[in-house]
Amino acid sequence: MPVTVISAASGPVLNVLGEELRPLTPAGKGLSVQVFDTCAPGEAPGQAGPPVHRHPWDEIYVVLSGVLHVFDGDDWSEAPAGTCVTVPAGQWHSYRNGSADCRFLTITGPGQAREFFEDSAAELRSPPDMKVALALAARHDVEAIAPS
């Protein structure tokens, strides 16, 4: 595989649950990690992010600006700019944009996170039909708890 250089400004934008994810790694190149530039422009703090869920890949969030609120399965924590959050595979978790300027890198792997995000962007609308969202998640080995 050759070395690739990808700009967040030139790649596709995946719109998922109020967020914009911009893939920074090439699709289908056999990499064990995937990186996404993630933000939620136009969303009020606390309004963008997934329901509580878990999946078979690790995730790392590197907060570049603003504040990210992170749920670890029990409690919410604040992750300001400069913070690195690690989520092991199989861990129940969630997050929300904690400020209007929240921007972070989402690093995933190994696994099929990109395919899940691409399918989510193609199949989910805002607000999402939770029955459709849960079926989509199940196809990608993602378990989610529907918000009450």
LINSUL-V996880 format. One record per residue. N is the residue number from 1. PSI is psi in whole degrees, -180 to 180 (999 if undefined). NEAR is the number of other C-alpha atoms within 12 Angstrom. D_LAST is the distance of its C-alpha to the last C-alpha in whole Angstrom. Layout:
n->N psi->PSI near->NEAR d_last->D_LAST
n->N psi->PSI near->NEAR d_last->D_LAST
This chain:
n->1 psi->131 near->9 d_last->45
n->2 psi->162 near->8 d_last->46
n->3 psi->138 near->9 d_last->45
n->4 psi->150 near->12 d_last->43
n->5 psi->119 near->13 d_last->42
n->6 psi->131 near->18 d_last->39
n->7 psi->140 near->17 d_last->38
n->8 psi->-31 near->22 d_last->34
n->9 psi->-22 near->15 d_last->36
n->10 psi->-12 near->12 d_last->38
n->11 psi->178 near->19 d_last->35
n->12 psi->158 near->23 d_last->32
n->13 psi->123 near->25 d_last->29
n->14 psi->116 near->30 d_last->26
n->15 psi->113 near->30 d_last->23
n->16 psi->116 near->31 d_last->20
n->17 psi->47 near->33 d_last->16
n->18 psi->-2 near->30 d_last->18
n->19 psi->156 near->37 d_last->21
n->20 psi->122 near->34 d_last->24
n->21 psi->124 near->38 d_last->26
n->22 psi->110 near->35 d_last->29
n->23 psi->131 near->34 d_last->31
n->24 psi->-1 near->29 d_last->34
n->25 psi->148 near->31 d_last->35
n->26 psi->146 near->25 d_last->37
n->27 psi->144 near->25 d_last->35
n->28 psi->28 near->16 d_last->36
n->29 psi->8 near->14 d_last->39
n->30 psi->17 near->15 d_last->38
n->31 psi->148 near->23 d_last->37
n->32 psi->-9 near->20 d_last->35
n->33 psi->155 near->26 d_last->33
n->34 psi->142 near->34 d_last->31
n->35 psi->137 near->33 d_last->31
n->36 psi->135 near->40 d_last->29
n->37 psi->120 near->36 d_last->29
n->38 psi->132 near->39 d_last->25
n->39 psi->175 near->43 d_last->25
n->40 psi->69 near->36 d_last->22
n->41 psi->137 near->21 d_last->25
n->42 psi->-4 near->17 d_last->24
n->43 psi->135 near->22 d_last->21
n->44 psi->150 near->19 d_last->20
n->45 psi->136 near->25 d_last->19
n->46 psi->-2 near->27 d_last->16
n->47 psi->-14 near->26 d_last->15
n->48 psi->138 near->34 d_last->16
n->49 psi->164 near->34 d_last->15
n->50 psi->162 near->36 d_last->13
n->51 psi->171 near->31 d_last->10
n->52 psi->132 near->29 d_last->11
n->53 psi->172 near->30 d_last->14
n->54 psi->158 near->30 d_last->17
n->55 psi->169 near->30 d_last->21
n->56 psi->10 near->25 d_last->24
n->57 psi->153 near->30 d_last->26
n->58 psi->153 near->28 d_last->26
n->59 psi->143 near->34 d_last->25
n->60 psi->134 near->29 d_last->27
n->61 psi->124 near->37 d_last->26
n->62 psi->110 near->31 d_last->29
n->63 psi->118 near->34 d_last->28
n->64 psi->-37 near->23 d_last->31
n->65 psi->158 near->26 d_last->30
n->66 psi->-152 near->25 d_last->27
n->67 psi->136 near->32 d_last->25
n->68 psi->130 near->41 d_last->22
n->69 psi->129 near->33 d_last->19
n->70 psi->133 near->35 d_last->19
n->71 psi->128 near->28 d_last->16
n->72 psi->13 near->22 d_last->18
n->73 psi->-21 near->21 d_last->16
n->74 psi->-46 near->12 d_last->17
n->75 psi->157 near->14 d_last->17
n->76 psi->141 near->18 d_last->17
n->77 psi->156 near->21 d_last->21
n->78 psi->130 near->25 d_last->23
n->79 psi->98 near->29 d_last->25
n->80 psi->172 near->25 d_last->28
n->81 psi->138 near->24 d_last->30
n->82 psi->-2 near->19 d_last->32
n->83 psi->146 near->24 d_last->30
n->84 psi->125 near->23 d_last->29
n->85 psi->130 near->32 d_last->26
n->86 psi->134 near->25 d_last->26
n->87 psi->108 near->29 d_last->24
n->88 psi->154 near->22 d_last->25
n->89 psi->139 near->23 d_last->24
n->90 psi->-5 near->20 d_last->22
n->91 psi->128 near->23 d_last->20
n->92 psi->134 near->28 d_last->16
n->93 psi->170 near->34 d_last->16
n->94 psi->174 near->35 d_last->15
n->95 psi->162 near->42 d_last->16
n->96 psi->150 near->37 d_last->16
n->97 psi->117 near->40 d_last->19
n->98 psi->-12 near->32 d_last->21
n->99 psi->161 near->29 d_last->23
n->100 psi->-28 near->22 d_last->24
n->101 psi->17 near->24 d_last->27
n->102 psi->127 near->40 d_last->25
n->103 psi->134 near->36 d_last->27
n->104 psi->158 near->38 d_last->27
n->105 psi->134 near->33 d_last->28
n->106 psi->120 near->37 d_last->26
n->107 psi->124 near->35 d_last->28
n->108 psi->155 near->35 d_last->28
n->109 psi->166 near->27 d_last->30
n->110 psi->155 near->21 d_last->31
n->111 psi->-165 near->25 d_last->29
n->112 psi->40 near->30 d_last->28
n->113 psi->-43 near->37 d_last->25
n->114 psi->-44 near->37 d_last->27
n->115 psi->-40 near->25 d_last->27
n->116 psi->-46 near->31 d_last->23
n->117 psi->-40 near->37 d_last->23
n->118 psi->-45 near->26 d_last->26
n->119 psi->-38 near->23 d_last->24
n->120 psi->-44 near->35 d_last->21
n->121 psi->-37 near->26 d_last->23
n->122 psi->-32 near->20 d_last->24
n->123 psi->-19 near->26 d_last->22
n->124 psi->141 near->26 d_last->19
n->125 psi->170 near->18 d_last->18
n->126 psi->126 near->21 d_last->17
n->127 psi->150 near->17 d_last->14
n->128 psi->148 near->24 d_last->14
n->129 psi->113 near->17 d_last->13
n->130 psi->-30 near->23 d_last->11
n->131 psi->-44 near->17 d_last->13
n->132 psi->-44 near->21 d_last->16
n->133 psi->-43 near->34 d_last->14
n->134 psi->-37 near->27 d_last->14
n->135 psi->-41 near->23 d_last->17
n->136 psi->-46 near->26 d_last->19
n->137 psi->-46 near->33 d_last->17
n->138 psi->-36 near->20 d_last->19
n->139 psi->-24 near->19 d_last->22
n->140 psi->19 near->25 d_last->23
n->141 psi->33 near->22 d_last->22
n->142 psi->127 near->32 d_last->18
n->143 psi->134 near->26 d_last->16
n->144 psi->150 near->29 d_last->12
n->145 psi->116 near->22 d_last->9
n->146 psi->135 near->19 d_last->6
n->147 psi->145 near->16 d_last->4
n->148 psi->999 near->6 d_last->0
